[in-house]
Amino acid sequence: MSNTSYKQIIPATDWYFRHDNVSGVAGKSTVYQLAAWALKENGEVVGLVTVRDDNGRPKLVTPPPVLGDYLHKEQLTDDEKEWAKRR
């Protein structure tokens, strides 16, 4: 993880990051609810998700570096919506 500087951060209501799972992992895909959109210094816009560090403190990070898509809640399947509620 890098120490990326962000020019701006705004809420990402009802947005998710979804990626396909590798074989052997339960479920077809993994869905992360976005907490915010971030504008990086280089002009790139990325989604940020909440995770906990080794001390249990929440922090915002980019989704895993895998191929995936940013999707609005309405674009998720019913199964993905249910799975996202449990995360």
C-alpha positions in Angstrom: 0.0 0.0 0.0 1.4 3.4 -0.9 1.0 6.8 0.8 -1.1 8.3 -1.9 -2.2 11.9 -1.6 -5.7 12.7 -2.4 -6.9 16.1 -3.6 -10.5 15.5 -2.7 -12.7 12.8 -1.1 -16.5 12.6 -1.3 -19.0 10.1 -0.1 -19.9 7.1 -2.4 -23.4 6.4 -1.5 -24.8 3.1 -2.9 -21.5 2.3 -4.9 -19.6 -1.0 -4.8 -16.5 -2.6 -6.1 -17.1 -6.2 -7.5 -14.5 -8.7 -8.7 -14.8 -12.3 -9.8 -13.5 -14.9 -7.4 -10.8 -17.4 -8.3 -11.7 -21.1 -8.5 -12.0 -22.7 -5.1 -13.3 -19.6 -3.3 -17.0 -19.7 -2.2 -19.2 -17.6 -4.3 -18.9 -16.3 -7.9 -17.8 -12.8 -6.9 -16.7 -10.6 -4.0 -18.4 -7.2 -3.4 -17.0 -4.3 -1.3 -19.2 -1.4 -0.4 -17.4 1.9 -1.2 -17.2 4.5 1.6 -15.9 7.3 -0.6 -14.6 8.4 -4.0 -11.1 9.9 -4.0 -9.5 12.2 -6.6 -5.8 11.5 -6.7 -3.1 14.1 -7.4 -2.6 12.6 -10.9 -6.4 13.1 -11.7 -7.4 9.5 -11.3 -10.6 8.8 -9.4 -10.6 5.7 -7.2 -13.1 4.1 -4.8 -12.1 3.7 -1.1 -13.3 0.9 1.2 -13.1 0.5 4.9 -10.8 -2.0 6.5 -9.3 -2.4 10.0 -5.5 -2.2 10.6 -3.6 -4.5 12.9 -4.8 -2.5 15.9 -8.4 -2.7 14.9 -8.7 0.9 13.8 -10.7 1.6 10.7 -9.1 3.2 7.7 -9.9 3.8 4.1 -8.0 2.0 1.3 -8.4 1.2 -2.4 -10.0 -2.1 -3.2 -7.7 -5.1 -3.9 -5.5 -4.8 -7.0 -7.5 -7.2 -9.1 -9.7 -6.8 -12.2 -13.1 -5.6 -11.1 -15.8 -3.0 -11.7 -17.3 -0.1 -9.8 -21.0 -0.7 -9.8 -24.0 1.2 -8.5 -26.3 -0.8 -6.1 -28.9 -1.2 -8.9 -26.3 -3.0 -11.0 -25.7 -5.8 -8.5 -27.5 -9.1 -8.6 -29.9 -9.9 -5.7 -27.3 -12.4 -4.4 -24.5 -9.8 -4.5 -26.7 -7.3 -2.6 -27.4 -9.9 0.1 -23.8 -10.8 0.4 -22.7 -7.1 0.6 -25.1 -6.7 3.6 -23.2 -9.4 5.5 -19.8 -7.9 5.1 
